[in-house]
Amino acid sequence: MRRLVLLTLLVAATVLVAPNPALAMGSPKIAALQAALWQSGLYHGDLSGVMNRATVRAVKRLQRSAGLAADGVVGPKTRPLLGKLGAPALGSRILRRGRVGGDVVELQFLLAEHGFPSARLDGVMGEHVVVALRRFQLYAGLKVDGRSGRSTLAALAQPPPQAPAGVLSRPLQGPISSTFGPRLDRFHAGIDFAVASGTPVRAAAAGRVVFADPGGNFGLLVVIAHSGELRSFYAHLSRVEVRCGQSVARGAQIGLSGESGEASGPNLHFELRLRGAAVDPLPALR
């Protein structure tokens, strides 16, 4: 009986501490609040969707500036102070090009969570959001119209895609300087390895090179297609050592790290996409 009680407690503790992937990104509503506070110059942290101390402090500063009781709670008197991003709630209207509001931030946050980030989380339904929305609709098998109707919101309510665990090798050895997820007012769709320029970069798994050229903001970029509709991206390289169409083995050298494109310093930006959706590479790395 004692062993049974101990086992029950152990299972309960495991459930309590196990991360829930669907909730790991935080709340879209809190992200919209943080975006409004960001635009007001009161909040400078990540738009994480987590009601952290910095967010509460920013709400209190906003309340004090308006002569309200500074309790950090966004009530009916505080919400109008947030401006255009203070409302409306997601789902209260169809979002299409040109819309502005907190519901657009919520949509951007959910799109990023599902692997389709749209530059800055600015609450403006511009081209950057429409393109991300269309890509998600195509991914989800929906009508591709760039409008957030009921079917799109239902698809975004599903758990985000995840990479298969342990299927990749590390592309190089080095510390990770930036992880997958919110980063200031944007979303970082991969992980960064802080390494010196010229560090050998290796294929994370066997596959076929589908891109090996300058890739805009990514600088020199290599993309490898793997089985299971998985693709790995290796960006900001200083040299590419493979060609498009070439088959590579796991661990084969494909180039050298660098800081080409819009890199803030020497690093390797590594992304993983599953059927076109960006997923956190860390669970996939052995």
Summary of the structure (lengths in Angstrom):
residues: 286
radius of gyration: 21.4
end to end distance: 39.3
largest distance: 65.6
contacts: 928
relative contact order: 0.12
helix: 32%
strand: 23%
